[in-house]
Amino acid sequence: MRTTVGIIGAGPAGLLLARLLHTAGIDSVVLESRDRAYVERRQRAGILEQGTVDVLRAAGAAERLDREGLRHDGIELRFDRRRHRVDFPALTGGRSVTVYAQTEVCKDLIALQLKEGGPLLFEAEALAVEDAATDRPRVRFRHGGTDGAVDVLECDYVVGCDGFWGVARAAVPDGRTFERTYPYGWLGILADVAPSHDELVYARHDRGFALLSMRSPSVSRLYLQVPEGTDAETWSDEEIWAELERRFETDDDWRLERGPITQKSVTPMRSYVHEPMRHGRLFLAGDAAHIVPPTGAKGLNLAVGDVVTLARALTHQRQTGSAELLDAYSATCLRRVWQAERFSYDMTTLLHRAPGATPFDDRLQVARLDRIASSRAAETDLAEAYTGFPIG
Ligand SMILES: Cc1cc2nc3c(=O)[nH]c(=O)nc-3n(C[C@H](O)[C@H](O)[C@H](O)COP(=O)(O)OP(=O)(O)OC[C@H]3O[C@@H](n4cnc5c(N)ncnc54)[C@H](O)[C@@H]3O)c2cc1C
């Protein structure tokens, strides 16, 4: 097989890149190790920055998003049994975010790709990227549909959109990694109950962090900070609801609505950056190059920023013959990545209780939250970062 751009991974990064290249008239092949049902069901992010929504619209992939996405003009910070709303449009000159699950973004992009785009091969696992430093890079892959036979995809460029556990990053020699793990994770549930608040609620509590989010007007997504390595099955549904109620409690009559829990899992927390995001004709995008803890809702949005930058650079190269933007790809993306790393780290340490935290640490966290609640400058800083950093 031969193509211009070989894309490894059909998560949001790989699927959107294929779509952007298709609209620019550049052919690609997407290799995805899992089957379609798995990719479309995998519960992950759900907050789209304004810039991400604009990109999906421009790519013709927002028909359902515009119908079903829930526009949110703010978030609530909850601490010391108090509530403080951060008003995004008022602080950022009109910006907002949209709640639309990653599963739905992927479903929409997969449907478009299969209808209008180039090949998207499921159960096609990339084994290695070869000859990345030459002008003929190749991806060796095993295709489930052909009894596991090993095949080769020859490309002009290869893009590793294969997430944190993929194979592409290993083909970038002499890279540097920057990493921090956190001694806690998130126990996340999906519940068949209308969200108890119409915007996300980020709660700091002496027992740990909690987040109220949503997937639709009838499905709630809720999270609890739990110790690192927790097995979700050790928490009964009753224990989960009781703990959520404690962490969200306020002095007014706000109540958390309970409902049947349909899914529960634990997500570890990690900050990770691999530099550079390029080696020869191999480019890394999304989680293949960087991970943020989910507190800032940045993972999916960073992946979108990377592939928009890369699609522009590949189009520029095609139209002008200049590799200038491709050469700048890694540095351009990393500037935005590090801003997201900073914000995600700040939000995480602002709201989570670290093991061994002292009363002094507790008071400092509350003072930081108080500062956001009482200073327009501090609140604007949060609102600008949450609604998104410019792409490119
Ligand atoms: C459990 C979990 C919960 C999360 N929750 C949030 C959240 O609440 N908010 C937030 O902003 N972000 C969240 N994230 C992060 C967000 O989902 C990611 O940043 C986003 O998925 C990145 O997209 P991606 O396309 O780069 O990578 P991925 O979505 O990981 O996609 C990579 C794709 O590559 C495929 N692949 C891997 N190896 C190979 C191979 N060898 N060959 C072929 N295909 C391969 C994988 O199957 C996958 O489909 C979460 C992540 C996880 C893991």
The ligand as an SDF file (V2000), in Angstrom:
LIG
                    3D

 53 58  0  0  0  0  0  0  0  0999 V2000
   -9.5120    7.0330   30.6260 C   0  0  0  0  0  0  0  0  0  0  0  0
   -9.2700    8.4140   30.0570 C   0  0  0  0  0  0  0  0  0  0  0  0
  -10.1100    9.4690   30.4230 C   0  0  0  0  0  0  0  0  0  0  0  0
   -9.8830   10.7510   29.9120 C   0  0  0  0  0  0  0  0  0  0  0  0
  -10.6960   11.7780   30.3030 N   0  0  0  0  0  0  0  0  0  0  0  0
  -10.4570   13.0270   29.8050 C   0  0  0  0  0  0  0  0  0  0  0  0
  -11.2410   14.1290   30.1910 C   0  0  0  0  0  0  0  0  0  0  0  0
  -12.1590   14.0000   30.9870 O   0  0  0  0  0  0  0  0  0  0  0  0
  -10.9590   15.3500   29.6490 N   0  0  0  0  0  0  0  0  0  0  0  0
   -9.9280   15.5250   28.7460 C   0  0  0  0  0  0  0  0  0  0  0  0
   -9.6990   16.6200   28.2420 O   0  0  0  0  0  0  0  0  0  0  0  0
   -9.1790   14.5050   28.3650 N   0  0  0  0  0  0  0  0  0  0  0  0
   -9.4170   13.2630   28.8760 C   0  0  0  0  0  0  0  0  0  0  0  0
   -8.6470   12.2450   28.4800 N   0  0  0  0  0  0  0  0  0  0  0  0
   -7.6430   12.5270   27.4790 C   0  0  0  0  0  0  0  0  0  0  0  0
   -8.2420   12.5390   26.0710 C   0  0  0  0  0  0  0  0  0  0  0  0
   -9.1950   11.5400   25.9370 O   0  0  0  0  0  0  0  0  0  0  0  0
   -7.0810   12.3520   25.1150 C   0  0  0  0  0  0  0  0  0  0  0  0
   -6.2250   13.4630   25.2580 O   0  0  0  0  0  0  0  0  0  0  0  0
   -7.5010   12.1820   23.6660 C   0  0  0  0  0  0  0  0  0  0  0  0
   -8.1410   10.9490   23.5000 O   0  0  0  0  0  0  0  0  0  0  0  0
   -6.2690   12.2630   22.7550 C   0  0  0  0  0  0  0  0  0  0  0  0
   -6.5970   11.8340   21.4760 O   0  0  0  0  0  0  0  0  0  0  0  0
   -5.5540   11.0520   20.5790 P   0  0  0  0  0  0  0  0  0  0  0  0
   -6.2510   10.8410   19.2890 O   0  0  0  0  0  0  0  0  0  0  0  0
   -4.2640   11.7480   20.6200 O   0  0  0  0  0  0  0  0  0  0  0  0
   -5.2930    9.6770   21.3310 O   0  0  0  0  0  0  0  0  0  0  0  0
   -6.2640    8.4540   21.6300 P   0  0  0  0  0  0  0  0  0  0  0  0
   -7.6600    8.9370   21.8500 O   0  0  0  0  0  0  0  0  0  0  0  0
   -5.6090    7.6710   22.7060 O   0  0  0  0  0  0  0  0  0  0  0  0
   -6.2710    7.6260   20.2930 O   0  0  0  0  0  0  0  0  0  0  0  0
   -5.1850    6.8140   19.9240 C   0  0  0  0  0  0  0  0  0  0  0  0
   -5.6840    5.7260   18.9890 C   0  0  0  0  0  0  0  0  0  0  0  0
   -4.5820    5.0000   18.5000 O   0  0  0  0  0  0  0  0  0  0  0  0
   -4.8950    3.6290   18.5310 C   0  0  0  0  0  0  0  0  0  0  0  0
   -3.6200    2.8890   18.5750 N   0  0  0  0  0  0  0  0  0  0  0  0
   -2.7690    2.7520   19.6180 C   0  0  0  0  0  0  0  0  0  0  0  0
   -1.6920    2.0180   19.2670 N   0  0  0  0  0  0  0  0  0  0  0  0
   -1.8820    1.6920   17.9610 C   0  0  0  0  0  0  0  0  0  0  0  0
   -1.1220    0.9320   17.0330 C   0  0  0  0  0  0  0  0  0  0  0  0
    0.0470    0.3700   17.3720 N   0  0  0  0  0  0  0  0  0  0  0  0
   -1.5960    0.7840   15.7790 N   0  0  0  0  0  0  0  0  0  0  0  0
   -2.7700    1.3460   15.4010 C   0  0  0  0  0  0  0  0  0  0  0  0
   -3.5380    2.0660   16.2580 N   0  0  0  0  0  0  0  0  0  0  0  0
   -3.0900    2.2400   17.5140 C   0  0  0  0  0  0  0  0  0  0  0  0
   -5.7450    3.4730   19.7730 C   0  0  0  0  0  0  0  0  0  0  0  0
   -6.5490    2.3100   19.7600 O   0  0  0  0  0  0  0  0  0  0  0  0
   -6.5880    4.7420   19.7080 C   0  0  0  0  0  0  0  0  0  0  0  0
   -7.7710    4.5640   18.9710 O   0  0  0  0  0  0  0  0  0  0  0  0
   -8.8240   10.9670   29.0020 C   0  0  0  0  0  0  0  0  0  0  0  0
   -8.0010    9.9060   28.6400 C   0  0  0  0  0  0  0  0  0  0  0  0
   -8.1920    8.6520   29.1720 C   0  0  0  0  0  0  0  0  0  0  0  0
   -7.2540    7.5410   28.7980 C   0  0  0  0  0  0  0  0  0  0  0  0
  1  2  1  0
  2  3  1  0
  2 52  2  0
  3  4  2  0
  4  5  1  0
  4 50  1  0
  5  6  2  0
  6  7  1  0
  6 13  1  0
  7  8  2  0
  7  9  1  0
  9 10  1  0
 10 11  2  0
 10 12  1  0
 12 13  2  0
 13 14  1  0
 14 15  1  0
 14 50  1  0
 15 16  1  0
 16 17  1  0
 16 18  1  0
 18 19  1  0
 18 20  1  0
 20 21  1  0
 20 22  1  0
 22 23  1  0
 23 24  1  0
 24 25  2  0
 24 26  1  0
 24 27  1  0
 27 28  1  0
 28 29  2  0
 28 30  1  0
 28 31  1  0
 31 32  1  0
 32 33  1  0
 33 34  1  0
 33 48  1  0
 34 35  1  0
 35 36  1  0
 35 46  1  0
 36 37  1  0
 36 45  1  0
 37 38  2  0
 38 39  1  0
 39 40  1  0
 39 45  2  0
 40 41  1  0
 40 42  2  0
 42 43  1  0
 43 44  2  0
 44 45  1  0
 46 47  1  0
 46 48  1  0
 48 49  1  0
 50 51  2  0
 51 52  1  0
 52 53  1  0
M  END
$$$$
